[in-house]
């Protein structure tokens, strides 16, 4: 039986159950249309709010493991592209937010984690790729590691690609996401998935990019397909034009903080509005890339004249098999012939409608140590935040345009001070890495690369490097770094006792030259007594409306039945992790991610190391872990789920969870449920500590959809409803994860 049929059969069971329970399902809410204004002095998102009700409950939407009911109206662009890649749709069926579908993506990208996908692929029982043109391997994460073990891993990945005939890009070619865009594998109007959380980046050129996990990658290699639940879609209208000196990085840094209450968590984001027209493709790629940090599953721009001209320029300068004069001309003809297929319908239903006036935006700096707080540079600069390291690296901001903007700061400072040699400030280590070998060649040809090196920047090879906490140049205890990367979680770029800010390449360059976080203008003046020219204007932004969108069909009031082997109920000590936004770096540090030989015992010892080193000592097998909002945000590493399993945790209940983390969890047999009510009750009683052994036992009725808490005397002190576990999820959990589930059905089909 094909994977499509397996998914369709499971989906059919869910549809039948949902229809028996309810004829329709929808989610609707409203929000004030009044605009908000942000004063310059406070940091964006700097005042955290505790409790479920404080986190914009009118904007919260939870999704289930089900298919939405039909709804009227047009489609979003996300839905249209997903429909092109959906498998097994009936006549007249269209893809809508909430639908659980089988997809056949144009490509599946894996990088260093290919080494972990290969044994999964073989373990399923597959012997050949279902479509050798579909997988793309690009080695980029640990390329500075010349140790025998890593060299052997890279060699085995290359040999696998040679044996199976799929595309392979060796270490040094560049960061996978940049390579996929440069080579044309990520292509406008198509869907490309990657086993990496920043696959969102492809949306910058009109390609629906979204992350999947390693088990999905193995399933796609074997069957060309996997499952996907179409997310709710938020429309973000960008109005006006960016002022000089403000770039795409400032846009997404501001959005992450301005709308920092999970407004787009587990959504796809479509960017629209008159402000889009003036955005360079490189700025769109940066914005789409960091929609990951914003909590979104995709960030998509429609193809317009700017994108078409960008492709025409690339076809002339850097032609590839996919990007050439003929293919770009065909793309233009396709859009001209049927423009409706390349934009959202006028009556498309969006879950949210947000807006940002670009003309009011100024350079912003994110952090420290969180993307949910950002400060206008003009407000931060007078504080003279000293730095020890500066980075212009990563897939978000190391393209030729980014390197040119950093080099232009150096040139401007040199022109202003012709008698002085321009160099990084004393005590500052400045690192630069191109996003790809092609970017490096372009930067060398333009002279930008040499300008940066002459100013003391230390070159790194085209790869992820310090952004993922690998290789040289990592932050050490007590150090402060400013980086053009996309993440500043504690421990991400080195020591968890260091602090990291995020900014545009130009601001990073200026800060490296002056030794503290400052603007290019301050670096040019060169007078430390000068502060910012003026306080920034207020940023204008708001929530226009929160419209209707399909969500999962509500479950019936009756308890669902448990299949053989699935526990109808479980109980265990309740361990409370009160932090919001506990990310995958906190759960499973990035420095271990590509060590494929780590044992389960070792995983147990390091789980939550960057969040609370005491967690591994305090947690016991069968504990029920309860956590705050946006649990598991960040990267797509599946070890964040498997490490919890290694620690004996079988159930996580949280206020809300990253959809990618939930996907990893279900695929590996870990249950993740959402209960804002439970978390709010616990917050009111346990207000301090990182890992809190509450002294309560949680008694969870999985099929009845209830959780009760009892104290040491056996008295029940709390009870609330939780989502029930339906049959499809039960099957995957009982099988021990998606890999085993697919393997069992492949074996059954062969008999």
C-alpha positions in Angstrom: 0.0 0.0 0.0 1.4 3.5 -0.9 2.0 6.1 1.7 -0.8 8.2 0.1 -3.3 5.4 0.7 -2.1 5.0 4.2 -2.6 8.6 5.0 -5.9 8.7 3.1 -7.2 5.8 5.1 -6.2 7.3 8.4 -7.7 10.6 7.3 -10.9 8.9 6.2 -11.4 7.5 9.6 -10.9 10.9 11.2 -13.3 12.5 8.8 -16.0 10.0 9.5 -15.5 10.5 13.2 -15.6 14.2 12.9 -18.7 14.3 10.8 -20.5 12.1 13.2 -19.7 14.5 15.9 -20.4 17.8 14.1 -21.5 18.9 10.7 -19.2 21.9 10.7 -16.3 23.5 12.5 -14.9 26.9 12.4 -12.9 29.3 14.4 -13.7 32.9 14.5 -12.7 35.8 16.6 -12.5 39.5 16.4 -10.0 42.1 17.4 -10.2 45.8 17.6 -9.4 47.5 14.3 -7.8 50.4 16.1 -4.1 51.0 15.4 -1.5 50.9 18.1 1.4 53.2 18.4 4.7 52.2 19.9 6.7 54.8 21.9 10.4 54.7 21.3 11.8 54.4 24.8 10.5 51.0 25.9 11.9 47.9 24.2 9.5 46.1 21.9 7.9 43.2 23.7 10.1 43.9 26.8 7.3 43.5 29.3 6.5 39.8 29.6 3.0 38.8 30.6 2.1 35.8 32.6 -1.0 33.7 32.4 -3.0 32.3 29.5 -5.5 35.2 29.4 -2.7 37.8 29.1 -1.5 36.3 25.8 -4.1 37.7 23.5 -6.7 34.9 23.9 -8.8 36.4 21.1 -5.9 35.7 18.8 -5.2 32.2 19.9 -6.1 29.2 17.8 -5.3 25.6 18.6 -5.1 22.9 15.9 -6.0 19.3 16.1 -5.1 16.1 14.3 -8.1 16.2 12.0 -9.6 17.6 8.8 -11.5 20.8 8.8 -15.1 21.1 7.6 -15.8 22.6 4.2 -16.0 26.3 4.0 -16.9 28.8 1.3 -14.8 31.6 -0.1 -11.6 31.9 -2.0 -8.2 30.4 -1.2 -5.1 32.0 0.2 -1.9 31.7 -1.8 -0.6 29.1 0.7 -3.7 27.0 0.1 -3.3 27.2 -3.7 0.3 26.1 -3.7 -0.4 23.3 -1.2 -3.2 22.1 -3.5 -0.8 21.8 -6.4 1.2 19.4 -4.4 -1.6 17.5 -2.7 -2.1 13.9 -3.5 -5.4 12.0 -3.7 -7.8 15.0 -3.7 -11.3 14.1 -5.0 -12.9 16.0 -7.9 -13.8 19.5 -6.9 -12.0 19.3 -3.5 -9.8 22.2 -2.5 -7.2 22.5 0.2 -8.1 24.7 3.1 -6.5 25.6 6.4 -6.8 22.8 8.8 -7.0 20.1 6.2 -4.8 17.0 6.8 -3.4 16.1 3.4 -0.9 13.9 1.7 1.7 16.0 -0.2 4.3 15.4 -2.8 6.7 18.3 -2.5 9.0 19.4 -5.4 12.0 18.8 -3.2 13.0 17.6 0.2 16.2 19.1 1.6 18.4 17.6 4.2 21.9 18.8 5.3 24.2 17.3 7.8 21.2 15.5 9.3 21.2 13.4 6.2 23.5 11.1 8.1 20.6 10.5 10.6 18.0 10.1 7.9 19.8 7.4 6.1 19.4 4.8 8.8 15.8 5.7 9.2 15.3 5.2 5.5 17.0 1.8 5.6 15.2 0.9 8.8 11.8 1.4 7.1 12.9 -1.3 4.7 13.3 1.0 1.7 16.1 0.1 -0.8 15.8 2.9 -3.4 14.5 6.5 -3.6 11.0 6.8 -4.9 12.0 9.8 -6.9 15.7 10.5 -7.2 15.1 14.0 -8.4 13.3 14.9 -5.2 15.9 14.7 -2.4 18.6 17.4 -2.3 21.6 17.0 0.1 23.7 20.1 1.0 26.3 19.8 3.8 26.6 23.1 5.7 26.4 22.9 9.5 29.5 21.3 10.9 31.9 22.0 7.9 34.7 23.3 10.1 34.9 19.9 11.8 37.8 18.0 10.2 37.7 15.2 12.6 37.7 11.6 11.3 34.2 10.9 12.5 32.7 13.9 10.7 34.7 13.4 7.6 33.5 9.8 7.5 29.9 10.9 7.9 30.2 13.4 5.1 31.8 10.8 2.9 29.0 8.3 3.6 26.4 10.9 2.7 28.1 11.7 -0.6 28.4 7.9 -1.4 24.7 7.5 -0.7 23.8 10.3 -3.1 26.1 8.8 -5.7 24.5 5.4 -5.3 21.0 6.7 -5.6 21.5 9.5 -8.1 20.1 12.4 -6.2 21.5 15.9 -6.0 24.4 16.5 -3.6 26.3 19.7 -2.7 29.5 19.2 -0.7 30.8 21.1 2.3 31.9 24.5 1.1 29.2 25.0 -1.5 27.1 27.0 0.9 24.3 27.0 3.4 21.6 24.6 2.1 18.8 27.2 2.0 20.9 29.6 0.0 22.0 26.8 -2.4 18.4 25.8 -3.0 17.5 29.3 -4.0 20.7 29.8 -6.1 20.3 26.5 -8.0 16.6 27.0 -8.6 15.5 24.0 -6.6 13.3 26.3 -4.6 11.1 27.7 -7.4 8.2 30.2 -7.4 4.8 28.6 -7.1 6.0 25.3 -5.8 6.2 23.6 -2.4 9.7 22.6 -1.1 10.2 21.1 2.4 13.4 20.8 4.4 14.5 19.0 7.4 15.5 22.4 8.9 13.4 25.0 10.6 14.6 27.8 8.3 13.0 26.3 5.2 10.6 29.2 5.5 13.2 31.2 3.7 12.1 29.9 0.3 9.0 32.1 0.7 11.0 35.1 -0.2 10.9 34.1 -3.9 7.3 32.8 -3.9 8.0 29.2 -3.0 6.1 27.7 -0.2 8.9 26.5 2.1 8.1 24.7 5.4 10.0 22.5 7.7 9.5 18.8 8.2 11.4 16.5 10.4 13.9 13.6 9.8 11.3 10.9 10.0 9.3 12.7 7.3 12.4 13.0 5.2 12.9 9.3 5.3 9.2 8.7 4.4 9.5 11.1 1.5 12.7 9.4 0.2 10.9 6.1 0.4 7.4 7.1 -0.9 7.8 10.6 -2.4 5.1 11.8 0.0 4.3 12.7 3.6 1.5 14.2 5.6 0.9 17.9 6.2 -1.8 19.8 8.0 -2.5 23.1 6.2 -2.0 25.8 8.8 -4.1 28.8 9.5 -2.9 31.7 7.4 -2.2 35.2 8.6 -2.0 38.1 6.2 0.6 40.8 7.0 0.1 44.0 5.1 3.3 46.0 4.7 2.5 49.6 4.1 4.7 52.5 2.8 8.4 52.3 2.0 11.4 51.7 4.2 13.4 54.8 5.1 17.1 54.9 4.0 19.3 52.6 6.2 16.4 50.4 7.2 16.4 46.9 5.7 14.5 43.6 5.8 16.2 42.5 8.9 14.8 45.5 10.8 11.3 44.6 9.5 11.3 41.0 10.8 13.1 41.9 14.1 10.4 44.5 14.7 7.6 42.1 13.8 8.9 39.4 16.2 8.7 41.9 19.0 5.7 44.0 18.1 3.5 40.9 17.6 5.3 38.9 20.3 2.3 37.3 21.9 2.1 34.2 19.6 -0.2 36.0 17.1 1.3 33.9 14.2 2.3 30.9 16.2 1.9 27.8 14.0 0.5 29.9 11.2 1.7 30.5 7.6 2.2 34.2 7.0 1.5 35.8 3.6 3.1 39.2 3.1 1.2 41.7 1.0 0.6 45.5 0.6 2.2 48.3 -1.3 5.3 48.1 0.9 6.3 44.8 -0.7 7.0 46.3 -4.1 10.0 48.2 -2.9 11.6 45.3 -1.0 14.6 43.7 -2.7 14.5 39.9 -3.0 17.3 39.7 -0.5 15.2 41.6 2.0 12.2 39.3 1.4 14.4 36.2 1.9 15.6 37.6 5.2 12.1 38.4 6.4 10.8 34.9 5.3 13.7 33.3 6.9 13.0 34.7 10.4 9.3 34.0 10.3 10.6 30.9 11.9 11.6 32.8 15.0 8.3 34.6 14.8 6.7 31.2 15.4 5.3 30.7 11.9 5.5 27.5 9.7 6.0 29.5 6.5 6.5 33.0 5.3 5.4 33.7 1.8 5.6 36.6 -0.7 3.7 36.5 -4.0 5.8 36.6 -7.2 5.9 40.1 -8.6 7.9 42.1 -11.1 10.8 42.5 -8.6 11.1 38.7 -8.3 10.9 38.2 -12.1 13.6 40.7 -12.8 15.8 39.2 -10.1 15.5 35.8 -11.8 16.2 37.4 -15.2 19.4 38.9 -13.8 20.4 35.6 -12.2 19.8 33.7 -15.5 22.1 36.1 -17.2 24.9 36.1 -14.6 24.5 32.7 -12.8 22.6 30.4 -15.1 21.8 26.9 -13.8 19.9 23.9 -15.0 16.7 25.3 -13.4 17.4 29.1 -13.7 18.0 30.1 -17.3 16.5 32.4 -19.9 14.0 29.8 -21.1 12.8 28.8 -17.6 12.4 32.4 -16.5 10.6 33.3 -19.6 8.2 30.3 -19.0 7.7 31.5 -15.5 6.7 35.0 -16.7 4.4 33.5 -19.4 2.7 31.3 -16.8 2.0 34.3 -14.5 0.7 36.4 -17.4 -1.5 33.6 -18.6 -3.2 32.9 -15.3 -2.4 35.6 -12.7 -5.1 34.4 -10.3 -3.1 31.3 -9.6 -0.2 33.3 -8.4 -2.0 35.5 -5.8 -4.5 35.0 -3.0 -8.2 35.4 -3.9 -9.8 38.6 -3.0 -12.2 36.8 -0.7 -9.7 34.5 0.8 -10.3 33.9 4.5 -7.4 34.7 6.8 -7.1 33.7 10.5 -5.4 37.1 11.2 -4.8 40.4 9.5 -1.9 42.4 10.8 -0.2 45.5 9.4 3.0 47.4 9.7 3.8 50.9 8.3 7.3 50.5 6.9 7.8 54.3 6.6 7.7 54.6 10.4 10.3 51.9 11.0 13.9 52.6 12.2 16.8 50.2 12.7 16.1 47.9 15.5 18.2 45.5 17.6 16.8 42.3 19.0 17.5 40.9 22.4 19.5 40.3 24.3 18.8 36.5 24.3 15.3 36.7 22.8 13.6 37.7 19.6 10.5 38.8 21.4 12.1 42.0 22.6 13.7 44.6 20.4 14.8 48.1 20.9 15.1 51.0 18.4 18.8 51.4 17.7 18.6 55.1 18.5 17.4 54.2 22.0 20.0 51.5 22.6 23.0 53.4 21.2 23.4 55.9 24.1 23.6 52.9 26.5 27.0 52.0 24.9 26.5 48.2 25.2 30.0 46.9 24.8 30.6 43.9 22.6 33.3 41.2 22.4 32.3 39.5 19.2 30.5 40.5 16.0 29.1 38.2 13.3 28.0 38.7 9.7 27.2 35.1 9.0 24.2 32.7 8.4 21.4 32.0 5.9 19.5 35.1 6.9 22.1 37.8 6.3 25.2 36.7 4.4 24.2 37.3 0.9 26.2 39.6 -1.5 23.9 42.5 -0.7 24.5 42.0 3.1 28.3 41.8 2.7 28.2 45.0 0.5 26.2 46.9 3.2 28.7 45.9 5.8 31.6 46.8 3.5 30.0 50.2 2.7 30.1 51.0 6.4 33.8 50.4 6.4 34.2 52.5 3.3 32.2 55.4 4.7 34.3 55.4 7.9 37.5 55.3 5.9 36.4 58.3 3.8 35.5 60.2 7.0 38.9 59.4 8.5 41.3 59.0 5.6 44.4 59.3 7.9 43.4 56.4 10.1 43.3 52.7 9.4 39.8 51.4 9.8 39.7 48.2 11.8 37.7 46.3 14.4 37.9 47.9 17.8 40.3 46.6 20.3 39.0 43.5 22.1 36.4 42.8 19.4 36.6 39.6 17.2 34.7 40.1 14.0 33.7 37.1 11.9 32.3 37.0 8.4 31.1 34.1 6.3 29.4 34.1 2.9 26.2 32.2 2.5 27.6 30.3 -0.4 30.7 29.9 -2.6 28.8 31.9 -5.3 28.2 34.7 -2.8 31.9 34.6 -1.9 32.9 34.9 -5.6 30.5 37.8 -6.1 31.8 39.6 -3.0 35.4 39.1 -4.1 34.7 40.4 -7.5 33.1 43.5 -6.2 35.9 44.1 -3.7 33.5 43.9 -0.7 35.2 40.8 0.7 38.6 42.3 0.8 37.3 45.5 2.4 35.9 43.5 5.2 39.1 41.5 5.6 41.3 44.6 5.6 39.1 46.0 8.4 40.0 43.0 10.5 37.1 40.7 9.9 38.0 37.0 10.2 36.8 34.8 7.3 34.9 31.6 7.9 33.9 29.1 5.2 30.4 29.2 3.6 28.3 27.4 6.2 26.4 27.8 9.4 29.3 27.8 11.9 28.8 30.0 14.9 25.1 30.5 14.2 24.5 26.9 15.3 27.3 26.9 17.9 29.8 25.0 15.8 33.4 25.7 14.9 35.5 28.7 15.9 34.5 32.1 17.1 31.9 31.0 19.7 30.8 33.3 22.5 32.5 32.5 25.9 31.3 33.1 29.4 30.5 36.7 30.1 30.9 37.9 26.5 28.4 39.9 24.5 27.9 39.4 20.8 26.0 41.2 18.1 25.1 39.1 15.1 23.3 39.3 11.8 22.0 35.8 12.4 18.5 34.7 13.1 18.6 33.3 16.7 19.9 34.7 19.9 18.7 32.1 22.3 20.9 31.5 25.3 23.6 29.0 24.5 22.9 29.1 20.8 26.1 30.7 19.7 28.3 29.4 22.5 28.2 29.8 26.3 24.8 30.2 27.9 26.5 32.7 30.2 27.0 35.0 27.2 24.5 37.5 25.7 23.5 37.9 22.1 21.9 40.8 20.2 20.6 40.6 16.6 20.8 43.4 14.0 21.4 44.1 10.3 24.8 43.6 8.7 25.4 47.4 8.6 24.7 47.8 12.3 26.9 44.8 13.1 29.8 46.2 11.1 29.4 49.6 12.7 29.4 48.0 16.2 32.4 45.9 15.4 34.4 49.1 14.4 33.3 51.1 17.5 33.3 48.3 20.1 29.7 48.9 21.2 26.3 48.6 19.7 25.9 51.7 17.4 24.7 52.9 14.1 26.8 53.4 11.0 26.4 57.2 11.5 28.0 56.9 15.0 30.8 54.8 13.5 31.4 57.4 10.9 31.5 60.3 13.4 34.0 58.4 15.5 33.3 60.6 18.5 32.3 58.5 21.5 30.8 61.6 23.1 28.1 61.7 20.4 24.9 60.0 21.1 22.1 59.2 18.6 21.0 62.1 16.4 17.4 61.9 17.6 14.9 59.7 19.3 13.1 57.6 16.7 9.6 58.1 15.6 6.9 55.8 16.9 6.4 52.6 14.9 2.9 52.4 13.5 1.4 48.9 13.4 -1.8 47.0 14.4 -4.2 44.2 14.1 -6.8 45.1 11.5 -9.0 42.1 12.2 -9.0 38.5 13.2 -11.1 36.8 10.6 -12.6 33.4 10.3 -10.5 30.4 9.4 -11.1 26.7 9.4 -9.7 24.7 12.2 -10.0 21.2 13.2 -13.4 19.8 13.7 -14.4 19.7 17.4 -14.4 16.4 19.0 -17.5 14.8 20.3 -18.4 14.9 23.9 -18.1 11.2 24.2 -14.8 9.6 24.9 -12.9 8.1 22.0 -12.0 4.4 22.1 -8.5 3.3 22.8 -6.9 0.9 20.2 -5.1 -2.2 21.3 -1.9 -1.2 23.1 -2.8 2.4 23.7 -3.3 3.4 27.4 -6.7 5.0 28.0 -5.1 6.7 31.0 -1.7 7.4 32.6 -0.5 9.0 35.7 2.8 10.4 37.0 4.4 13.2 39.1 3.7 16.6 37.7 6.9 18.5 36.9 6.3 22.1 36.0 8.5 24.2 33.6 6.9 27.7 33.9 9.0 29.3 31.2 7.4 30.5 27.9 9.2 30.0 24.6 11.4 27.1 25.9 13.1 26.5 22.6 14.8 23.5 21.1 18.2 24.8 22.0 17.1 24.9 25.6 15.8 21.4 25.4 18.6 19.9 23.4 21.7 22.1 22.8 22.7 22.6 19.2 26.3 21.5 19.8 25.0 17.9 20.2 22.6 18.0 17.2 24.9 16.5 14.6 26.6 13.9 16.9 24.7 11.0 15.5 26.2 8.4 17.9 24.9 9.9 21.2 23.2 7.2 23.2 19.8 7.4 25.0 21.6 7.5 28.3 23.7 10.4 27.2 20.6 12.2 25.8 18.9 11.8 29.2 21.9 13.4 30.9 21.9 16.5 28.6 18.2 17.1 28.1 17.3 20.7 29.1 21.0 21.4 29.7 20.7 25.0 28.3 17.4 25.6 30.2 18.1 24.0 33.6 21.0 21.6 34.1 19.2 20.3 37.2 16.3 19.0 35.1 18.0 15.6 34.2 18.6 15.0 37.9 15.1 16.0 39.0 13.0 14.3 36.3 11.9 10.6 36.8 10.5 8.1 34.3 6.7 8.5 33.7 6.7 12.1 34.9 4.1 14.3 33.3 5.8 17.5 32.2 3.8 20.7 32.0 5.2 23.8 30.3 4.4 27.3 29.2 3.6 28.9 25.9 5.3 28.1 22.6 7.1 25.1 23.9 9.6 23.6 21.5 10.0 26.7 19.4 13.1 27.1 17.3 14.8 24.5 15.2 13.4 21.4 13.7 15.8 19.0 15.5 13.9 15.9 16.5 16.2 15.2 19.4 14.3 17.8 21.4 11.5 15.2 21.5 13.6 12.0 21.6 15.7 13.4 24.5 12.5 13.8 26.6 11.6 10.3 25.7 15.1 9.2 26.8 14.4 10.9 30.1 11.3 8.7 30.6 8.8 11.5 29.7 5.8 10.2 27.8 3.5 13.2 28.0 4.0 16.9 27.7 1.1 19.3 28.4 1.8 22.9 27.6 -0.1 26.2 27.1 0.8 26.0 23.4 3.5 24.2 21.4 5.5 24.7 18.2 3.8 22.8 15.4 7.2 21.5 14.3 7.9 20.2 17.7 4.5 18.5 17.9 5.2 16.9 14.5 8.6 15.6 15.8 6.9 14.4 19.0 4.1 12.5 17.4 6.5 11.0 14.7 8.6 9.7 17.6 5.9 8.5 19.9 5.8 11.4 22.4 2.4 12.8 23.3 2.0 16.6 23.4 -1.3 18.2 24.4 -2.3 21.8 25.0 -4.1 23.1 28.1 -3.9 26.9 28.8 -6.3 26.4 31.7 -4.0 23.9 33.5 -0.9 26.1 33.0 -2.7 29.2 34.3 -3.8 27.3 37.4 -0.2 26.1 38.0 1.2 29.6 37.5 -1.0 31.0 40.2 0.5 28.5 42.7 4.1 28.0 41.5 5.8 31.3 40.7 9.5 30.6 40.9 12.0 28.1 39.8 13.0 26.6 36.5 12.1 22.9 37.1 9.4 22.6 39.8 8.6 19.2 41.2 5.1 20.2 42.4 4.3 17.4 44.8 1.2 16.8 42.8 0.3 13.7 40.7 -1.3 14.2 37.3 -4.0 11.6 36.4 -4.6 11.9 32.7 -7.5 10.3 30.9 -6.2 10.4 27.3 -9.3 9.0 25.5 -11.8 10.8 27.8 -9.9 14.1 27.5 -9.5 15.0 31.1 -6.6 15.7 33.5 -7.0 15.7 37.3 -4.4 16.7 39.9 -4.2 15.1 43.3 -2.1 16.1 46.3 0.0 14.0 48.6 -3.1 13.0 50.6 -4.9 11.7 47.5 -7.3 14.6 47.4 -8.2 16.0 44.0 -7.4 19.6 43.8 -8.0 20.4 40.1 -9.6 19.0 37.0 -9.9 20.3 33.4 -10.5 19.1 29.9 -7.7 18.4 27.5 -7.7 17.4 23.9 -8.5 13.7 23.3 -6.1 11.4 21.4 -7.8 10.2 18.3 -7.3 6.9 16.6 -4.8 8.1 14.0 -2.4 9.5 16.6 -2.9 6.5 18.8 -1.7 4.3 16.0 1.5 6.2 15.6 2.1 6.3 19.3 1.5 2.6 19.7 3.8 1.9 16.8 6.5 3.9 18.5 6.5 6.6 15.9 5.8 7.3 12.2 8.9 5.4 11.1 7.6 2.1 12.7 4.1 2.9 11.6 5.2 3.1 7.9 7.4 0.1 8.3 4.6 -2.0 9.7 2.3 -1.1 6.8 4.9 -1.6 4.2 5.4 -5.1 5.6 1.7 -5.8 5.7 1.3 -4.6 2.1 4.1 -7.0 1.0 2.4 -10.0 2.6 
